[in-house]
C-alpha cells in the first residue's frame, strides 16, 4: 500500500498543475478577494456632527450619556459645530455621515412637557450612517418620553430629578461565545476547501489512469489484495490534501492575518475535511469508466457542492431549502467548524462538525469500496 502511495505521490509532485491547483490558485484567489472586500470589514466608524445650541442639561445628557459612550466603543466619531449651517456644510461635503442639531430651548421644552425637536441631518450618500444616527436619536427620544411620564406621575420635578430617573430597561453588552469568521478568514477557508475537492480527486481516480496506461493489469497480477490497491490510492489523495490544506492554513495565518482557533481543533478539522473530500471524490470516481469522464464528473460535483456549501454565498445569507441542502455538503460543516473554534470562550475541538465530516468520509468511502470491483477490471 505504501509503495503504491509513494509511486502516486512521485507522479503528482512532478505534475506542476497539482501545485497550481492545490496551493497557488486557492491562496491567490483568497488574497485577491480579501484585498477587494477588506474595506467592507475595516470600514471606519461614521462621523457625526453635534451642533448644540441649547447647552442645557438634557442636551448635555444626550451628548455625554448617549453619544460619548458610543464614541468610546468605536461605534462612531464625534465633531462639534457652532451652528446648524456649519453642521449642514460638514454633511454636504461628505466629512460627516450625519449631524445632530439641538435647538435653543430644548431642555426647557423637555422639562415643561412641551414638544421638543432634535433634528437629524443625514448625508444622502451615507445611508447606513444616517440610519444609525436616527436610531440613536429615536432611542434617546423614547428615553426622554419615559422621563416626562415619570415626572408627570410624580407631579413634576427638577432637571436634576429628571436626569436621575432610572431607565425601565437596561442593555448590557456581552461578547458572544462564538463569532463569525472575518472576510479574510472565510474566503481563505472557502477557497481552500473548494479546491481541496479538485486536489484529492487525483487519488482514487488514478485507478482509471492505471487502466488507460495499461499498468492496472500489472497491479492486479501482483500478489496483493485488491483492497490494498484501493487504500494505496486513497492514501495518496489524503496525503496531498492534508499537505495542501496545512500550507493554505499556515499561509493565511502568516500573510492574511487569519486566526483559526486552537491548533489541535483546527488540525483535526482539516484531517476530517480531507477524509470527507477524499471519500466523496472516490465515490464519484466509481461512476466513471474513463479518466476523462471522471475528471468531468468530479468538476461538476466539486462546483455544485461548493455552491451549496456556502463557499461563494455565505452560509448566514442562506435560507429555506438552500440552508437545508448545505447541511449535505462537507463544505458547510468545515466552515461551521472553523466558526465554532472562534471566540473568547471557544472550545478546543469543534466536535459536532468534525464528527459530521468523519461521517461523510465513512459513508462515501464505504460506498466507493463496495463498488471497487467495477473499477479494478482491465
QUIVENGI-V232764 format. One record per helix or strand of 3 or more residues. SS is the DSSP state (alpha for helix, beta for strand). FROM is the first residue (numbers start at 0). LEN is the number of residues. If there is no record, write none. Layout:
# QUIVENGI-V232764
((SS	FROM	LEN) (SS	FROM	LEN))
This chain:
# QUIVENGI-V232764
((alpha	1	13) (alpha	15	26) (beta	45	7) (alpha	56	16) (beta	75	5) (alpha	83	9) (beta	97	5) (alpha	105	7) (beta	117	5) (alpha	126	28) (alpha	158	6) (alpha	182	17) (alpha	200	4) (alpha	205	8) (alpha	215	6) (alpha	225	30) (alpha	262	23) (alpha	290	18) (alpha	314	3) (alpha	320	6) (alpha	329	11) (alpha	350	20) (alpha	371	4))
